[in-house]
C-alpha cells in the first residue's frame, strides 16, 4: 500500500537524522538538502540508497540531482510507489 506524503516525509526525516544527526522535526517539505540542511553529495547518496530500501522504490542517479528539496524527494517517492 502506498504511503501518504506525511508518512514519506517522516521516514525521510528519520533517514536524514540517522545520516547527519539533524533533528527529524526540522526536516520539512520546503527545506533544501544542500542550502538548509547542509547535506553533501556523499551523505545525499547514502540517504537515497536508504530511501530506496525503506520505501521500496528506485531513484535513478540522474534523478537525484533534481531532488533539491525535501518536498521534491517526497513527491518523487510518492510517484515511484504507484
Beta strands, then each sheet from edge to edge (+ up, - down):
end
